């Protein structure tokens, strides 16, 4: 796709996505290659991106159109999905969802809130991180595991992506900002599963977040990570 993002976005078929295996039944997933699609956005959505560069406009707009298509598959009337003041997505009542985009990739998951009470999705380019970044995102125990694997800079991206997905899952329930080290992960690189444990006490506590299991996969240069909480 051209680097100026002027080509229209290309969409997958609903649920025929790379991220579909990361979620259980009841979730609707859609992926796309971002492209400028301003003509399909609502005025307040356009206002939210203002004078953003084409890359940002393409990712933001494609994500909103993806989300509307996924919501329609749920039977939910899909209007504007302008972000909240804290930049989190504003979902219709009775719906939970998560959006992620990275280099020329955009993905959305939505579900009815009587099936899932929260979801979190993250997509990252599968890359080696610098030592300083690894030290910033990983706890000492996590760094020990990475060192034992012999690929600390190569595999730390899994922790980065998983913690981003966990943050997106917990935030609608807690409205709490977390640092990377407020969460510790047990990762099974062999099975593509991880378990998240909070190292920060939430007020009020959210028991469902004390031990949360998620999934990840490495696919065609991407790390895709997901958490879901069932009702």
N, C-alpha and C positions, 0 to 999 in steps of 0.2 A: 504494500500500500504506500502511496506517496507520503513523504515526510510532512507535507503540509495538511494532511488529513482531509483533503477536499473530496476524496472518494467516499461514496455513501457507505454506511456501516453494513456489515454482513452478519446475519443472525443464524444461530443454530436452530434446530427444531426443539421445541419445548421438551425438557427432560432428556434429550439425547445429547447430553453435555458431559464434559470431563468431570464436572463437580457433582453430578447426580449420585455417584456411589458414596459420596461423603455424607449424604443425608438419608434418613429413613423415609418410609412411605409417608405421604402427606405434604411433602415439600415440593414446590415447583421451581425448577431451575432453568435459566436461559443464559447463553453466552453470546458474545458478539465481538467482532473486530471494530474498534471505534472509528467513527467518521463524523464529520460535521452534519448535524441534523437539526439546526436551529429552527427550521420551519415547523417542526413537530413539538416544540417546547411551548409551555404556557408563559405569559408575560413575566410572572414572578420567578419562574425558573430562569428565564433569560436574564432577569435583573440580578439573580444570584451569582452569575458568572461575569456580569459586567463587561469589562474590557479584557477578559482573560485571553491568553494566547490560544491559537487554534487547537493545540494538543489538549489543553484543559477543557475547552468548549466541547471538543469531540468526545472526550471521556465522560464528562458530566452529562451531556445530552444523550449519548448512546445508552448510558446507564439508566437514565429516566425512561427512555423508550422501552428498554429491556424490562424494566420493572412494571411498566403499564401493561405490556403484553403478558407477563407472568401473572399479574393481578387479574387480568381478564380471564385467564385460564382457571383462576379460583372462583370466578363468578363475582368479582368485586369491581364495582365501578371505579375506574381509574382516572382521577383528575390530576391536578398539579401535585408534584412530589418535590416541591421546593424544600430546601433543608431548613431545619430549626436554627435558632440563634446560635446553638453550640455546634452547628454544621452536621449534626446527625440527621439521617434521613427521616422525613416526616411521612409515616405510613398511615393509610386509612384505618379507622377504628376496626378492631377485630382482626388485624393482620400484624404479623411480625415479618421482618425481612432484613436482608443485609446485602450490601453492594461492595464490590471491590473491582479495581482496575489497575493495571500496570502496563508495561510496554506492549501496546497494540493488542490488549486483551481486556475484556470487560465481562463480568459475571454478576448475576443476581440470583438470590434465593428468597422465596416468600412462602408463607404458610399461614393458615388460619390460627389465631391465638388459642382456640380451643383444642388444637392438636399439638402445637409447640408454643411454649411460653417465651422462647427467645432463640435466635440463631445468630451465628457469627461466621463470616466468610472472609478469607484473605487470599490474595494472589500476589506473588512476588516473582521476580526473575530469579531463577536458580543460579546463584553466584557465590563466589568466595567473598567473605567479609574481612575487613581489616581487624587486626588484633584489638585495637581500641574499641571498635564497635562491639566485638564479641564480649569484651569485659563489661561494656555498658549494659548489654541485654541479658547476659547469663549470670546466674548465681554461681557461687563456688562449686556446689555439687554438680550443676549442669556443665561447667567447664571441665570438671574432673571426668565426667562421662565422655565428653567430646575428646579429651586428651587420650583416654583409654581406647577410643575408636581409631585414633591416629589421624583424624581429619577435622581438627577443631575449627579451622577457618572455612572449610568446605561445607560442613554440616550444620554450622551455627544458624544458617538461614532458616532451617526448619524451626528452631526455637523462636526466631524473630517472627516468622509468619504465624506460627501457632499462637503466640502471645497477642499478636494483633487480632486474630480471630476471636480469642477469648475475651479481649477487651470489648469488641463489638457485641459479643453475646451478653456480657454482664452489664454494660452501660445502660441499656434501656430499663433494667431492673433496679439499678443502684444509683444512677446519675453520679457515679464516683469516678474520678480520674485516677488511673493506676499507672505506676511506673513499671518498667519491664521486670524489675526484680521484686515487685509485689506479688508476682506469680511464679511458681516453680513447676517445671514439667518433668514428668517421667515419660520418656519417648521410647517407643519400640520402632526402631528404624526398619526392622525386618517385616513387621505387619502393617505399618502405616497407621498406628494408633498412638495416642498420647493421653495422659491424665494430667489435669491442671489442679494445683493446690494453691489456695490463697495464702500469702504470707503476711497480709495486711488485714486487720480486723475491720470489718464493715459495721457501720452504725446506721440503721439497725442491721443485724446479721441477716444474711440470705442463705439459709441452709442448703438450698439446691446448688449453690456455687462452691460449697466446701470441697467437693470432689467431682469434677466434671471431666467426662471422657470425650475426646474428639478424634478426628481422622485427618490424615494428610496423604498427598501423593505427589510424586515427581513426574511431570509429564511434559515432554517437548520443550524443555528449557524453563518450565514454571514450577514453583512450589504452590500448591493449593491446599489450604487448611480450613477446617470447619469444626465448629461446636454447635450443638443443639441441646436445648432443654425441653423435655416433654412435660406436658401439663399434668 
